[in-house]
Every structure is written in structure tokens, then in C-alpha cells.
């Protein structure tokens, strides 16, 4: 990997022969370099091209367009088409220009006539199929089939990255002649960091003929300008390492398109040709459109899965909150709902440990070892957040949790303050996987370059690796859901503790009053933000709806969610994320009237109950909150935004119905681009 990180990803001072290239000085007064094949494309030899002015070589109209597009930008917003008369024939070109240091680079490709209507129809046909895909696997299978149909390449794959940047082929379409890589894994060194960065600069990479020689730039001496960075373009020459890699794979043409998520590179659509195969620009654009639309559909399907999981969590929490009027024993809760939690989290066991009490369901360690696990967590885990691991054999818990019992643990501390200390523990079993690698990633690479660089892998023969001693990974969504459940259990545990205190200290009124005060604070207040928790705000909504029906007075609900909050946690850590939530709660509390109420609904989601307010009043309030949040600087986390949904109560309304209407409005605000206010019944926001 160290060698790979230093290896250049293209051959400087050269291009692929699929087009020609012209370099200008940034004052547009002189042609500094051209590719040696310029005569083949533009009908002038290198000496003639270098002796002309940029205006003479490019033409007045094209020269003016390049200057306009690059006045305030580093590259053209999109390629443009142009024609030139050469040897009595009119030729069409696709032109793309960008800046590179003190030079302006202009790339020319020949553009074929016709087929645009057919391509447009083909793209629409595949997009309609994507819209009918209701699973990620079905969508990716359609995507590779569509790209292969459009490009005619022999093998098209979806190559997906894991958190360590190893790649896996998760979908594939191929001819009978092309071998299969479906299910194969590729080490991170095959697509090193500098290559992944290039896909951020230019999401498309085209190698029409891996057997063709690179075309040098003329003159070889750059006259002080240095070698131009050709990364934004399409023609940059391929590095010898990459060419050897393709040769060893039996590939003579390659075409790849990046799949970008909201924050990072998710994967690639990679197409291989067993023989050289140039792609017309229109075909490349059509294939890129397919990938972009499929990636958007993929994000939607993942969002639907997330919403389904959150709904299941919400239902589970609702079953507890509906019965919060009477104190229930924690063991009763675990026995009644623990089986649902095992299914929800894919866990083999669930245990609640508080003080000297342990309650478990499913496959959990014996009581003495559970107490040892909690002792280790209390000693080793700092802070109030979740502790998680999927390879317990690599932690200090290895002696307490044998591999055959569990390999994964999600441990959530119960926010019990000074009353008691407790943990919610979720255990996951071992998953033994046979991972198929395209070649042995651990095999020593033979340096056949004489020490001059990195030698590419020479074998892609399937190599099976058995991976054991780990569980399925814990997701961010599961961590948040488990935290919410732990808060519910904390209320039940605290209620039980207070019940014991009441029995034991019936005549000691001062101690009893103090304990009851702590219980009220715990039952009503969110432990992080110190605003009302879900239980308290739900009770307030119920009371306000009753008053609205009795006295015919209006009320409204504002539900808002911090945008891209996961990115704050991933980039700056959970403590920075906690500071953002605390800061937002403080700002909202200062803006609200004394008759309004703020509660934390869960995670990064808050709810405002606006009493005696009509829908338009609540929308104005939400807009004030939105602009106030947007203006805060949270230090290392920078600035954040929030999306708002607003709903007003109607006659005979229920809490669930009112919250659902506000939630749907908020979801539309997310779909419309975030950082906005959407009310029920308002027109669909522009994306």
C-alpha cells in the first residue's frame, strides 16, 4: 500500500490516442504544447499548430466560448460540440477545456452522427425499469445489464467499497466469453487513494484501447509551464502499472463510472472489453445518466429500509410508552418485548444489568460473567455513549465471552444518574464467511520492474479465505435505536428503584421527596439536552389535543431533524455531535414563547408543541427556528441546518395522526433539498 500510494496513476506528458490535446498559456496568447497526433484529428501538423495563435488554431467562436466558460471556473460546466472543415469534409468534435496551473488544456474527440434518438429511448426504457425495482439487488442487476446493453462491453460490474476500501463485485452482467468476478473481493491496493480521489475530480474514466501506445505532447520541454494535470479530462494516458494490471486480467478496454453517495464514493460501475472498444461520447453520457439515476434510486431504497427499521423501533417504544402510567418491573418488559428486540437487532441474546440485578433473554452469558462484562465496561469505557465491537476475541472481554457464545456486543449505558448504574447488552453470534478474492491479497508481489516502481498483480485466480471470529457489523442506525430503548428501560428501572425506596423509607419524607424529584426529572427530561423527553412531550401533546377539542382553540406541531447529522458524528466525533444537539436545544428554548414546549423526539429529531397557534403561525415559528439554527457556528463542527415539518391539529385529532402528518411534511422537506420548512398540504418542494 505504501508503494501504491506513491505510484503515479497516469503517464505525465502523454495522452491516449482516442483524441488530441492543445495547451494554451493562461493569457490565451500562445499555443504551448500539442499532442503529436493533432494532424490526424485537426488536419494540421505539430509545427503548424505551435506556430499559430490560439484564436487561429481553435477558431474565433470556439476560442470565445472557452474563455467565457473558464473566466470564473476551473473547467467547462459541460463539453460542447463544434465542427471543422478538413480536406473538404465536415467533421464533428466534442470539446472539453479546463485549467491546469498556468495553462489551459483543450481536449478534442471526434463525435459520430446519429443514434441520439435511439439512445434517448434506450435510456428512458432503462430508467422506467429502475423505477420498478423494489430491492437493492434487483436494481444493481438492472444497472449492469443496462450499461452492458448500451456500451456493448463484455463484462460490466458494480464494484462496492467496504469501510476499509476493499472492493467487492456485487452485481455483474457478462458474455459467455468473459469470466465471472461476481462475489469476488479486491484488496484496497487495487484502487488506491489517489485513484479514488481522481473519481471525485472526474467520475468517468475511459481506456478505449489498452494495447495502444500513448501519444506524447510536443514539444517535450514545457518551457517552464510544467506538465499539465490532465485529471479533469478524459484523455490522460494510462500508467504502465494500470496497463499491466489490465493485461494480466485479459482486458483490452475499460470504462468506469463513479457511484457517489451524499458524502463519499460508494463504488464503481466498471466495464471491461476483451478487445479494444472506443465509446462515442453520446454513449458515455447515456451510461453515466443510467448510473446517476440508479444511484439516486439506490439511496431511496436504502432510505425506505431505514424508515421501515425506525418504524419498527417506534412501534416497540410505543408499546412501552402506552403503559407508562403504571410502574412495571424491568424483567417483565424484557420477557414481553425482548424477543422482538432480538429480531429487530439481529441479536442472539439480550440482557439488562442494573445494580445487582440481571435479566436476560436468548443466549446470554451466565450471571457472574455478565457482572464481569459490566465491570469491564465501567472500567474501560469512558463517556455516556454506546460501546460496540464485532470481534470480541480482540478485546478484554475475550475471556468472559467465548467465541461460540457471541462475537459481537452492543452495550448501551442506561441514563440513570445517581440512582443506579446499568447497561443494556445485545449479543450477536459468530458469522463464518468464505470470502472469494480475485487473487491472494496476502501473496508477496514479485517486483519485475527492477526496483523502479510497483509490480502489478499477475494472477486473478479465485482464492478462498475463511473469515471467522466476528459478527455482523453494528450500524449507526442500530446504535441510535438501542440508545432510545435504553432510555425507556432507564425509566422502568428508575421507577422500580423508587418503588423500593418508597417501601423502605416510607417515614423518611425528606429522602423520599428527593428521590421522587429525581424520578420526575429523569422521567420528564432528556439527559443530554435537558429539554423534555419523549414521554413528557407526548403527555403534553395529549393534553393540548384534549384542550383543543374542549375549548375549540388551535394548536400545531413542528417536527424538525438535523440535516446530515451522521456526517458530523463521523467527521468530528460523537462529543461534537452532542454539543450540536445541546446548542440547538438552547437556541430553540430561547426563541419559543413560554406557552410553547420543546421535546427531544429521539436521536437528532426534536418536536415543538405550539399552543394556541394556527398552521400559518407555526410555519412562521419554524422559519425563525430554521434561520436561527443555520446561523449558529458550532466550532469544529461548523454550521448545520435542519429540516422542518409543520402540522396543525384538526377536530378529534390523535397524537399519532398529528405526529405522522408533521413527520410526512418533514420527510418532504428532506426530499426537497433539506434546510427548509414544509407544512402539511403545501405544494411539493422543488428538489
N, C-alpha and C positions, 0 to 999 in steps of 0.2 A: 504493500500500500504506500510506503514511503517513496519507492521508486515511481509508482504510478502517479502520485501527486505531483512529481516533478516532470513527468513526461509531457512534451508538447502535444496538443490534441489536433494540430494540423501542421502542414508543411509551410513555413513562412515564405513569402516571396513567390508563391505559385498558386494556381487555381486549377480546378477541374476543367476538362475540355468541353463541358456542356454549354459554355457561354464565353464571352470575352469581358475584359475589365479595363476601365480607364481611370487613372488617378489624376486629380487636379490639385493645384495649390488652393488653400482656403480663400484666396482673393479672387479666384476664378480667372487668373490671367495667364496661366501656363499649364500645359499638359506635362505632368512629371513622370508618369510611367504608364505603360500599357501592357496588356498580355500579348505574348508572342503570336497568338492565333487571331489577332484582330482582323487580319486580312480575310480570313475565312468567313467572318461574320459581317464586317462592315465594308469590305472591299478596298481597304487602304492598308499599305504595309506599315511596319512599325516606324520606319524613318519618316514617312509622310505624316503619320499620326502625331509623332512627337514634335514635328515642325509646325503644326497648326495650332491656332488658338483654341481654347475650349469652345468658343462660340462657333468657329469654323467646323470643328470636328463633330460637335453634338447637334448643331443647328440652333437657330435663334429661339424657336419655340420651346424645344426641349431644355435648352440652357436656362431660359427664363423660369420654366416650371421647377427645375432642380433648385435654383437659387431661392425661389419663393418658399418651397417646401422645407428647405433647410435653414431658413432665416432664424426661426425660433425653436428648432428641433434638431436632434442628433441624427434623425433618419426620416425618410419619407413616411407619411402615415400609411400608405399602401403603394404597391407598384403601379406603374402607369403603362399604357400601350402607346406605341409610336410606329411609324412606317418610314422606310427609306427606299429610294430607287437605286438599285445596284445592278449594273450590266443590263439595263433595260427591264428589270423585273422589280416589282414592288414587294418588299419583304416587311413582315410584321415582327415587332420586337416587344418584349416585356422588359421594362427598365426599372431598376431599383437603385436609389442613391442613399448614402449615409456618410457621416463624418468619421474620420479616424485621425485623431491628433490634429496635425496641421494640414491634412489632406482631405479631399472629398473623393469618395470612391463611387463610381458608377458602373453597375453590372448590366450587361445585355444578355438576353436569352431570345432565341427565335421562338415565335409563337405561331402555332398552327391555326388554320382556318377551320371553322365549322365545329360541330359536335356540342356547342354550348347548350342548345335546346335539349339535346338528349341528356347531357349531364344534369341540367336543371331538373328534368323529370325524374332522373335516377335518384338524385339527392332527396327530392320530395318523397319518393316512394320509400326510401330507407328511413327517413325521418318519421313517416307515419307508422312504420313498424316499431321504431324506438318508442313511440308514444304508447304502444300497446304492451310494452314489456313491463311486467309487474314484479320481476326479480332481478337482482344484480347479475346473476349468472346468465339468464336469458338475454339481458341487454348486451353483455360483453360478447356473447356468442353472435348476436346480430351484428355488432360493430365490426368484428374481424371478418365476417362474411361480406359485409357491405364494402369494406375497404379493399378486400381482395377482388370482389366483383368490379370495382371501379378502376383499380390500378392494374389488374392482371398479373400481380406478383404471385410467386409460387407458395409463399408461406407468410401469413400475417398473424401476429401475436399481440396480445395485451400483456405487457410486462409490468408487474406491480411491485413497488418497493415496500419493504418492511421497515420498522423503526431503525434498524442497523444498516439500511440502504442495500441489503441483499435483495435481489430481484427474484420473482417467481413468475412463470408463464401461467396465467390463469384462464386464458381463452386462446383458441387457435383455429385457423382455417388454412388448409393447405391442399396442394395437389398430391397425387399418389407418388410423384417423383421426389417430393421434398420430405425429408424425415421429420418426425414429430419432436417438439420440445415441450408439449403440454405437460404441466405439472413439474417441470424441471426448475431447479433453483440455480441462480448465477451469483457468484460472490460479488461483493460491493466493488472490488477492484476492477471488474469488467466495465463498469460505468463509474469512473472515479469522480471526485468532487468537481474538478474543473470542467468535465463534460456535462455534469448536471447543471452547472452554472450557465453553460452555453445555451441550454434549453430554456433558461429564464430570459436570455437575450433574444434568442430566435427559436421558436418552438418547432420549426421544421428543419430536418436535415436530409439532404438528397445526395446519394452517391450513385450516379447513373451507370457508371462502368468502373468497377474496382480494378479492372485489368489495364485501364488506360493510363498513359504516362501523364504526370502533372505538366501544366503549361507554365513556364516561368514568366515573371514580369520583366519588362525591358524598359530602361537599362537595369542591370543588376545593381549598380550603385544608386542608392535612393537620393543622392545629392542632399544629404543632411536631413531629409524628412523621416528617415527610419522606415522599417517595414510596416505597411498599413495593417491594422487589425481588421480582419475580414469576418469577424464573428457575426455581425448583424446580417451578412449576406448569405447567399446560397452557394456560391462558387468556391469557397475556400478549399484548398487542396487537402487531401486526407493524409494523416500521419502514416509513416511506414508501419508503425505498430498496429494501427487500426486495419490497414490493408492486409497485413499478415494474419490478423485475427479473423477477418472475413474469409480470407483464402483457406485458412485451416478449418473453417466452418463449411466450406464449399459454397460460399455465397459470392456472386459477382455483381450484384446490385443491391442497394439498401435504401430504404426510405423510412423515416421515423417521425412521429408527431408526439409532442409532449401532452400529457394529460395533467393539467394544473388544477388543484383544488383552490379553496379560498385563500390558503396561506402557503402552500408548498407544492412541490412536484409529487403527484400521486403515482405516476407511472408513465409508460410509453406505449404507443401503438407502433410496433416495429414490423416492417415488411421486408422480406428477403426475396431476391431474384436469383435463380440458379444460373442465369445468363444476364449479360448487360441489358438494362431496360430503362431508357430515359422516360420520364413522365412529363407530358406537356404541362405548362403552368396551370391551365384550367383544371386539369385532373387533380393536381396537387391541392389547389384551392378547394375543390369539391370534397376531397378526402379529409382535409383539415376541418371543413364545416361539419362533416359527419362526426369527427372526433370531439369537436367542441360541443355539439348538441348532445352527444351521448354522455359526455362528462357532466353536463347540466342535469340530464335525466338521472345519472348515477347519484348525484348529490341529492336530488329529490327523493329517490328511493331510499337512500340512507337516512334522510330526514324523516320519512314516513316510518321506517323501522324504529328510529329514536322516539318518535311521537307515540308509537304503539307501546314501547317499553315504559315510557313515562306515564302513559295512561294506566298500565297495569300497576305501576308503583302508586299512582294516585288512588286507584281503587283500593289497594291494600291499606293505604294510610286512612282512606275514608272509612273503612270498616272499623278502624281503631277510634277515630275521632267521633264517629257517630255514637259510641258508647262511653265517651269520656265523662259522662255525668256520674258514673259510679267508679270507685276505685277497684281495679282488677289486679289480681296477682300476676306478676310477670310470667310465672310459669304457665298460667292459664293462657296468656297471649301467645307464648312460644308454642304451646301444644296446639292451639287453634289455628295459628297462621304460619308457623314455622315451615310446614310442608310447602305452602305457596312460595315462601321466600327461597327455599331450596330450588324450586323450579325457576323462579324469576332470575336468580343469580347463577344458575348452573352449578350449584354447590352440592357437595355430598354430605355436609354437616353444618349445623348452625348452633351456636352456644351463646348464652348470656351469662357473664360472670360479674357479680357485684358483691362487694364485701366478702362474706364467707359463703355466698350462695352461688351455685352453678346450675343452670338449666340448659339442657341440650336436646337436639332432635337430629335424627340422621346419624351419620358416622362421625363421632367426635371422640377425642382422647378422653381417658378416664379423668375423674375429678382432680386427682392430685397433679396430673400433668397439665390440666387446664389452669390450675392455680400457678404452676411453674411458668406457663406461657405468659400469663398476665403479669407475673413478677418480672419476667424478662422485658416485656413491653414497657412496663412502668419505668424500668431502669434505663433502657436503651433508646426509647422513642421520646424525643423532645417535641413539645408543642401540642396543639389540640387537634391536629389533622389526622387523616387516615394513614395507617401503616399497611403496606401491601408487599407481597412478594410471590413470585411464581416458581421459585427454586428454593424451597426451604432448606434443602440439603446444603446450601451455600451460606446459611445464616447460623446464628447462635441457637436457633430453635431445632437444629437437626437432631439433637439427642432426645428432644421431647416429642417430636412428631416424626415417626418413621415414614419412609417413603411410601410404603404400602398403604398407609392410612391417608395421607394427604401430601401434596407437593405445593399447593398454593394456599395462601391465607390473606384474607382481607379483614383487618382489625380496626374497628371504629370506637374511639373512646366515647363514653356516654357523658354528655354535658351535665354533670350532677353537682357542680360547685363543691361546697364543703360538706354536703350531706353524705355522700358516698362516692366511691370510685368504682367504675365499671367499664366493661368492654362488650361490644357485640362482635362475635367472631364468626366468620364464614370460611369454610374449608372447601378446597377443590381437590379432586383426585388427580393422580398422575395421568398424563397422556403420552403414550409411546407412539412416536411417529417415524415412519420411514421416509426420509427426505431424499428426493431424486435430484442430484446435482448434475449439471451439464459439464462433466469432468470433475476430477477430485480437487476441491478448492484448497486442500491442505498439502497437495503434492508439490514438491520443490520444482520451481521453474528453471529449466536449463537455459542459461544465458548463451544464446547463439549470436549475439551482436558484438562479441569481442569486448565486452565491458562498456560499449558506447551508449547503451540505453536499456530499456525494459524488453525482455523477450516475451512475446505473446504466448498464450496458452496454445498448445498444439493438439490437444485432444478434447473433444466434447462428448466422449463416450459416457453413457449414463453410469453414475457412481452413486450407490445407495448408502446413505448414512442413517443409522438408527439414533434418534434423539429421545432420550429418556430423562427422568428426574425433574420434570417440570409440568406445570398445569397450564390450562388455557390462560391467557393474559387477562388481567382486570382492566376494564375500560374506564375512561373518565366518567362516563355516564353511570356506570355501576357504582363508582366511588361516591358520587353525589347522592344517588338513590339510597345507598346504605347509610349515609350520614343522616338523611331525612328520617329513615326508620329508627336510627339510634336516638334521635330526638324524641320520637314517640315513646320508645321504651324508657327513656330517661324520665318522662312524666309518670309512667306507670310505676317505675322503681321508686321514684321520689314519693309518690302517693303512698306506696306500701311502707316506705320508711317513716313517713309522717304518721301513718296509722299506728305503727309500732310505738312511736314516740308518744302519741296520744294515750295509748293504753298504759304505757309505763310511767308517764309523768302527768297523769290526769290532774293532780293537785298543784303542780308547779306551773302556775299560769304564765309567768314571765317567759320560761323556756318554751312553753307551748306556743305562745304568741309569736316568739321569734322564729320558731320552726315553720309555723303557718305562713308568716310573712315571706320566708324564703321560698316556700312552696308556691305562693301566689306569684312571686317574681319569676320563678322558674317556669310555671305553667303559662304565664302571660307574655314573657319577654324572650326575644331571640338572644341567645348567649353571645353572639358576635356583635350585632349592630345595635343591641339594646332597644330596638323597636318591638312592637307587638309581634308575637309569633303567630303561626298559622291558626292555632287553637283560639287565641284571643280575637284575631281579626275575623275568623269565621263566626264567632259568637256575636261580634258587633254587627256583621252583615245581617245575620238572622234578626237581631233586634231592630235594626233600621228598616228592614223589609216589613216587619210587623207594624212598625210605626207608620211607614208609608201607606200601608193598606188602611190602617185605622184612621189616620188624620188626613189622608189624601195629599201628602206632601211628597215632593220629588226627592230622589237620591240617585247617585251614579257611582260607577266603579271604574277606576283607572288601573289597568294591569300593565306593568312595564318590566322589560327584561334587558339587562346589559348586553350590548352587541359584542360579539367575538370575545366573550369573557374567557373562554378556554385559552385563547391566544395570550391573554395577559398572564394567566397561570403558567402556561408552558414557557413563556419567554422570561418572565420576571419572578416566578415562584409564587406559591400559594399565599405567602405572607403579604406580598404586594397586592395580590387579588383581594385578600381580606381587607387591606387598607382602602382599596377602591370601594368595596361594599360599605364600609363604615363611613367613608366620606360622602357617598351618595345618600345614605340614610340621614346623615346630619344635615345635608343641604335641603333635602325634601322636608324634613321636620321644621326647618326654619321658614320655608315658603308656605306650608299649609296653614289654614285657619285653625283656631283652637277647637272648632267643632268637627274638623276632618280627622281621619285616623289613618295611620300608616302601619302596614304589617309586612313582614318578610314571608313571602309565599313559599319559598324554597330555593336553595341554590342562589343564583343571581337574579331571581324574579321577586318583584315587590308588588304590593297592591295598596291602592289608596281608596278609602271609602269617603266619598264627598257627600256629606249630608245636606239636605235641603238645596240640592243643586240639580239643574236640568242638564240635558245632554250637552247643549252648547256651552254652558258654564264649565262643565267638566273637561270639555275639549280645550277651552282656554287655559284651564289649570294645567292640563297635561302638557300643553305647548310651553308654558312657563317652566315646568319641571324639565322638559326636554332641553330647552335652551340653557337652563342653569347647569344641568349635568354636562352638556357639551363644552361649557366654558371653564370647567374645573381642570386644573393641572395637577395630576396625581404623582408628580415627581418622576421616579424611574419608570413608572407605568405610562407616563404621558397623559394624553387625553383619551376619554372613552365617550361613547354615545349609547343611547338606549332607544328601544322601540316601544311604542305605547299603543294599547288598545283601550277604547272607551265604550262603555255600555251604560244605558240608563235603565232603571227599574220600570216595570210595567205592572198593571194590576195583577194580583195573585201570583207574583213572581216568586221564584225559589232561588236560594243561594246558588245551587248547581247551575241552573239555567242562566242566571246573571253572569256568573264567572265564565261559563262556556262562551257566552256572546262576547265578552271582553277578550277572552283568550283567542277566539277566532279573529277578532279585529287586530289583535297584536300580531298574530301569525301573518295576516295580510300586510301589516307594516313591515315585517321581516322580508316577505316576498317582494315588497315594493322597493327594497333597497336599504332598509333599516334607517335609524335616526329620524323617525317621523312618527306622527300621531295619526291613527286611523280609528274612526268610530264606527259602530255598527250601522249598517245601512248606507254608509258613504260609498261613493264610486270606487272601483278597483284602482289602487295607486299605480302610477306608471313605474315600471321596473327601471 
